[in-house]
Amino acid sequence: MSTLKSKFIGTIIGSALGDAIGKCVEEITAKEVYDFYGGPIEGFVDPHPLSPAYGSAPQEVSDETKITVILLESMVNKKAIDPYDFYNRLLAWRQDEKNHRYPDPALLTALDLLSSGVSLEDAGFVSASVEGILRCIAVGMFHFYEPMIASEGARLVSIMTHRSPEVYDASAMLAVFISYLIKGDHDLRNFSQRLELLETLGLFAKYKKHKTYMDKVKELLEYKATLEEAIHSIGNSTYVFEAFPLSLFIFLSHMDHPMSAFWSAVNSYGEFGGDTDAIGYLVGAYIGAYWGESVFPIYLIENLENSGYYISLADKLYRIVEEHIKGG
């Protein structure tokens, strides 16, 4: 099994790779992908002309990764999860529009409301977008040894901008999943332990209906469903309880071939298109958290925008967490 440091680096590198590659076919149908690329994408490619990422360089990440990096920078600087510092950094990013890369509209609206002194509750603003939980992989890393604390920290950094029952539960479940993958307590080559881990994730859902999504993933795994069948059953849109459970299914379906999971994730567009960069981001993070950075081909890491900086951030966070554990 990979070292802890390798898993920290792998989590960040994997998520960024999934975002960078998946963005190129976001919201593009399978027919459009095959007509334009000749088949599934298998590396850095120019974004499809109909993708929101059109005009971006192949190796560039979207703002989905940038928000996670902002949280990581705050955590490294404060050596803690400091919501106030994270919020101020988000506001600074919001004002730097020239460097935005098709950001989540819900995030922009939430920051504009908050900065004007209007609470999200008073504004009646609700968002159940998967973009609201992606940053929580950093919380799962920081508190990997205490999944319960990870769940609460994840809720804190997510609902500040994406307030909904869905984000409340999914943020916690994502951070917990990352923490368990890094801990390595489960041998996920064992099918029964995959189901056991999904059952555990369901315990972190406050709302009963959200636990049923974990049951659906278990059913699809037991049925040995194809990716197309899973997309048809769960969905692959930006709605958090489509993208998140689909990412779990994809990852847990390929435990013998982790890069097969990665390529399935970034090609999870289905018949009508989907949120392939978010799904790629999530599956990439899972692969890195469980297997470590070495699972990813070196040519992908070397060509990824700012990969050296991501590795440096992950290394710094690892050292901080190591100090916390030693300090008790």
C-alpha positions as CSV (number, residue, x, y, z in Angstrom):
1,M,0.0,0.0,0.0
2,S,1.2,3.5,-0.7
3,T,2.7,5.8,1.9
4,L,0.5,8.4,3.6
5,K,2.4,11.2,1.8
6,S,1.9,9.6,-1.5
7,K,-1.8,9.4,-0.8
8,F,-2.0,13.1,0.0
9,I,-0.3,14.0,-3.2
10,G,-2.3,11.5,-5.2
11,T,-5.6,12.9,-3.9
12,I,-4.8,16.4,-5.1
13,I,-3.1,15.3,-8.4
14,G,-5.9,12.9,-9.2
15,S,-8.6,15.4,-8.7
16,A,-6.9,18.0,-10.8
17,L,-6.2,15.5,-13.6
18,G,-9.9,14.4,-13.6
19,D,-11.0,18.0,-13.7
20,A,-8.5,19.0,-16.5
21,I,-9.3,16.1,-18.8
22,G,-13.0,15.8,-17.9
23,K,-13.7,19.5,-18.6
24,C,-13.1,19.0,-22.3
25,V,-16.2,16.9,-22.8
26,E,-18.5,18.5,-20.1
27,E,-22.1,18.6,-21.3
28,I,-21.2,16.9,-24.6
29,T,-23.1,13.8,-25.7
30,A,-21.5,10.5,-26.6
31,K,-22.3,11.0,-30.3
32,E,-20.7,14.4,-30.3
33,V,-17.6,13.1,-28.5
34,Y,-17.2,10.2,-30.9
35,D,-17.8,12.4,-34.0
36,F,-15.3,15.0,-32.8
37,Y,-12.6,12.8,-31.2
38,G,-13.1,9.5,-32.9
39,G,-13.9,7.7,-29.6
40,P,-13.5,8.2,-25.9
41,I,-10.9,10.7,-24.8
42,E,-7.7,9.2,-23.4
43,G,-5.5,12.1,-22.3
44,F,-5.2,15.8,-22.6
45,V,-7.3,17.0,-25.6
46,D,-8.6,20.4,-26.8
47,P,-12.0,21.1,-25.3
48,H,-15.0,20.3,-27.5
49,P,-16.3,23.4,-29.2
50,L,-19.6,23.0,-27.4
51,S,-18.1,22.5,-24.0
52,P,-18.1,25.4,-21.5
53,A,-14.3,24.9,-21.4
54,Y,-13.9,25.7,-25.0
55,G,-10.9,28.0,-25.4
56,S,-9.0,26.6,-22.4
57,A,-5.7,24.7,-22.9
58,P,-5.9,20.9,-22.6
59,Q,-3.8,20.8,-19.5
60,E,-5.6,23.6,-17.6
61,V,-7.9,22.9,-14.7
62,S,-11.3,24.6,-14.1
63,D,-12.3,26.7,-11.1
64,E,-13.5,23.5,-9.5
65,T,-9.9,22.7,-8.7
66,K,-9.1,26.4,-7.9
67,I,-11.6,26.5,-5.1
68,T,-10.0,23.4,-3.5
69,V,-6.6,25.0,-3.9
70,I,-7.8,28.1,-2.1
71,L,-9.0,26.0,0.8
72,L,-5.7,24.1,0.8
73,E,-3.8,27.3,0.9
74,S,-5.8,28.5,3.8
75,M,-5.4,25.3,5.7
76,V,-1.6,25.3,5.1
77,N,-1.3,28.9,6.2
78,K,-3.5,28.5,9.3
79,K,-2.6,24.9,10.0
80,A,-6.3,24.4,10.6
81,I,-9.6,24.7,8.9
82,D,-10.4,28.4,9.4
83,P,-13.8,29.2,7.7
84,Y,-13.3,33.0,8.1
85,D,-9.9,32.9,6.4
86,F,-11.3,30.6,3.6
87,Y,-14.2,33.0,3.1
88,N,-12.0,36.0,2.8
89,R,-9.8,34.1,0.2
90,L,-13.0,33.3,-1.7
91,L,-14.0,36.9,-1.8
92,A,-10.5,37.9,-3.1
93,W,-10.9,35.2,-5.8
94,R,-14.4,36.5,-6.6
95,Q,-13.1,39.9,-7.4
96,D,-10.3,38.6,-9.6
97,E,-12.6,37.9,-12.5
98,K,-9.9,38.0,-15.2
99,N,-8.6,34.7,-13.8
100,H,-12.0,33.0,-13.6
101,R,-12.5,29.8,-15.6
102,Y,-16.3,29.4,-16.1
103,P,-17.0,29.3,-12.3
104,D,-20.0,27.8,-10.7
105,P,-22.8,30.4,-10.9
106,A,-24.2,29.3,-7.5
107,L,-20.9,30.1,-5.9
108,L,-20.7,33.5,-7.4
109,T,-24.3,34.3,-6.3
110,A,-23.6,33.1,-2.8
111,L,-20.5,35.2,-2.5
112,D,-22.2,38.3,-3.9
113,L,-25.0,37.9,-1.4
114,L,-22.8,37.3,1.6
115,S,-20.4,40.1,0.7
116,S,-23.4,42.5,0.6
117,G,-24.6,41.4,4.0
118,V,-27.5,39.2,2.9
119,S,-27.6,35.7,4.4
120,L,-28.3,32.8,2.1
121,E,-31.4,32.0,4.3
122,D,-32.8,35.5,4.0
123,A,-32.3,35.4,0.3
124,G,-33.9,32.0,0.0
125,F,-30.8,30.8,-1.9
126,V,-30.4,27.1,-2.2
127,S,-28.0,25.1,-4.3
128,A,-27.6,21.3,-4.6
129,S,-24.7,21.5,-7.1
130,V,-21.9,19.0,-6.8
131,E,-19.5,21.9,-7.1
132,G,-20.3,22.7,-3.5
133,I,-18.8,19.5,-2.1
134,L,-15.6,19.1,-4.2
135,R,-13.5,21.2,-1.9
136,C,-14.2,18.6,0.9
137,I,-11.5,16.3,-0.3
138,A,-9.1,18.6,1.5
139,V,-11.0,18.2,4.7
140,G,-11.0,14.4,4.4
141,M,-7.2,14.6,4.0
142,F,-6.8,16.9,7.0
143,H,-8.9,14.8,9.3
144,F,-8.3,11.4,7.7
145,Y,-7.7,9.8,11.1
146,E,-11.0,11.1,12.5
147,P,-13.8,10.6,10.0
148,M,-16.5,12.0,12.3
149,I,-14.6,15.3,12.6
150,A,-14.0,15.2,8.9
151,S,-17.7,15.1,8.3
152,E,-18.4,18.1,10.4
153,G,-15.5,20.1,8.9
154,A,-16.7,19.3,5.4
155,R,-20.2,20.5,6.2
156,L,-18.8,23.7,7.6
157,V,-16.8,24.7,4.4
158,S,-19.5,23.6,2.0
159,I,-22.8,25.1,3.4
160,M,-21.2,28.5,3.7
161,T,-21.8,28.9,0.0
162,H,-24.0,25.9,-1.1
163,R,-26.8,25.6,1.4
164,S,-29.1,22.6,1.0
165,P,-29.9,19.3,2.6
166,E,-28.2,17.5,-0.3
167,V,-24.9,19.4,0.1
168,Y,-25.1,19.1,3.9
169,D,-25.1,15.3,3.6
170,A,-23.0,14.8,0.5
171,S,-20.2,17.0,1.8
172,A,-19.9,14.9,4.9
173,M,-20.0,11.6,3.0
174,L,-17.3,12.7,0.5
175,A,-14.9,13.8,3.3
176,V,-15.5,10.6,5.2
177,F,-14.9,8.5,2.0
178,I,-11.6,10.2,1.4
179,S,-10.6,9.7,5.0
180,Y,-11.3,6.0,4.9
181,L,-9.5,5.6,1.5
182,I,-6.4,7.3,3.0
183,K,-6.5,5.3,6.2
184,G,-6.7,2.1,4.1
185,D,-8.7,0.2,6.7
186,H,-10.7,-1.5,4.0
187,D,-9.3,-3.9,1.4
188,L,-11.5,-2.8,-1.5
189,R,-10.3,-5.6,-3.7
190,N,-12.7,-7.6,-1.4
191,F,-16.2,-7.0,-2.8
192,S,-17.9,-7.3,0.6
193,Q,-15.7,-4.6,2.1
194,R,-16.8,-2.3,-0.7
195,L,-20.4,-2.8,0.3
196,E,-19.4,-2.4,3.9
197,L,-17.8,1.0,3.2
198,L,-20.9,2.2,1.3
199,E,-23.0,1.1,4.3
200,T,-20.8,3.2,6.6
201,L,-21.1,6.2,4.3
202,G,-24.9,6.0,4.6
203,L,-24.6,6.4,8.4
204,F,-23.3,10.0,7.8
205,A,-26.5,11.0,6.0
206,K,-28.8,13.0,8.2
207,Y,-31.7,12.7,5.7
208,K,-32.9,9.2,5.1
209,K,-33.5,9.7,1.4
210,H,-29.8,10.4,0.8
211,K,-28.8,7.1,2.3
212,T,-30.9,5.4,-0.4
213,Y,-28.3,6.6,-3.0
214,M,-25.7,4.4,-1.3
215,D,-28.1,1.5,-1.5
216,K,-28.5,2.2,-5.2
217,V,-24.8,2.1,-5.7
218,K,-24.6,-1.2,-3.9
219,E,-27.4,-2.6,-6.0
220,L,-25.6,-1.6,-9.2
221,L,-22.3,-3.1,-8.0
222,E,-24.0,-6.4,-7.1
223,Y,-25.7,-6.4,-10.5
224,K,-22.4,-5.7,-12.2
225,A,-24.0,-2.8,-14.1
226,T,-22.2,-1.1,-17.0
227,L,-21.4,2.6,-16.9
228,E,-24.3,3.3,-19.3
229,E,-26.7,1.4,-17.0
230,A,-25.4,3.3,-14.0
231,I,-25.8,6.6,-15.7
232,H,-29.3,5.7,-16.7
233,S,-30.1,4.6,-13.1
234,I,-28.4,7.3,-11.1
235,G,-27.8,10.2,-13.6
236,N,-24.7,12.2,-14.3
237,S,-25.7,15.8,-14.0
238,T,-24.4,18.5,-11.7
239,Y,-27.0,17.6,-9.1
240,V,-24.9,16.3,-6.2
241,F,-26.8,13.1,-5.7
242,E,-26.2,12.2,-9.3
243,A,-22.6,13.0,-9.8
244,F,-21.4,11.9,-6.3
245,P,-23.0,8.4,-6.2
246,L,-22.1,7.8,-9.9
247,S,-18.5,8.6,-9.0
248,L,-18.6,6.0,-6.2
249,F,-20.0,3.4,-8.5
250,I,-17.3,4.1,-11.2
251,F,-14.4,3.9,-8.6
252,L,-15.7,0.8,-6.8
253,S,-16.3,-1.0,-10.1
254,H,-12.7,-1.0,-11.1
255,M,-10.6,-1.9,-8.1
256,D,-8.4,-4.2,-10.1
257,H,-7.7,-1.5,-12.7
258,P,-7.8,2.0,-11.1
259,M,-6.9,3.9,-14.3
260,S,-9.9,2.2,-16.0
261,A,-12.0,3.9,-13.4
262,F,-10.3,7.2,-14.2
263,W,-11.0,7.0,-18.0
264,S,-14.6,5.9,-17.4
265,A,-15.1,8.9,-15.2
266,V,-13.9,11.5,-17.6
267,N,-15.9,9.8,-20.3
268,S,-19.1,9.6,-18.3
269,Y,-21.1,11.8,-20.6
270,G,-23.7,9.3,-21.5
271,E,-26.3,9.8,-24.2
272,F,-27.2,13.3,-23.2
273,G,-23.9,14.7,-21.8
274,G,-22.9,15.1,-18.1
275,D,-20.8,16.8,-15.5
276,T,-17.7,15.0,-16.6
277,D,-15.1,17.3,-15.0
278,A,-16.7,17.0,-11.5
279,I,-17.1,13.2,-11.9
280,G,-13.5,13.0,-13.2
281,Y,-12.4,15.2,-10.3
282,L,-14.0,12.9,-7.7
283,V,-12.9,9.6,-9.1
284,G,-9.4,11.0,-9.6
285,A,-9.3,12.0,-6.0
286,Y,-10.5,8.5,-4.8
287,I,-7.9,6.7,-6.9
288,G,-5.1,8.9,-5.6
289,A,-6.3,8.7,-2.0
290,Y,-6.4,4.9,-2.1
291,W,-3.5,4.0,-4.4
292,G,-1.2,7.0,-4.1
293,E,0.3,9.3,-6.8
294,S,2.3,6.5,-8.5
295,V,-0.9,5.0,-10.0
296,F,-1.1,7.9,-12.4
297,P,1.1,7.9,-15.5
298,I,4.0,10.2,-15.1
299,Y,3.3,11.9,-18.5
300,L,-0.1,13.0,-17.2
301,I,1.4,14.5,-14.0
302,E,4.2,16.2,-15.8
303,N,1.9,17.9,-18.3
304,L,-0.8,18.9,-15.8
305,E,-0.9,22.7,-15.2
306,N,0.7,23.6,-11.9
307,S,1.3,20.0,-10.9
308,G,4.5,20.9,-9.0
309,Y,2.5,23.5,-6.9
310,Y,-0.2,21.0,-6.2
311,I,2.4,18.4,-5.0
312,S,4.0,21.1,-2.8
313,L,0.6,22.0,-1.2
314,A,-0.2,18.3,-0.6
315,D,3.3,17.8,1.0
316,K,2.9,20.8,3.3
317,L,-0.6,19.6,4.4
318,Y,0.8,16.1,5.0
319,R,3.5,17.6,7.3
320,I,1.0,19.6,9.2
321,V,-1.3,16.6,9.7
322,E,1.7,14.5,10.8
323,E,2.5,17.1,13.4
324,H,-1.1,17.1,14.7
325,I,-1.1,13.3,15.0
326,K,2.2,13.2,16.8
327,G,1.0,16.0,19.1
328,G,-2.1,14.0,20.1
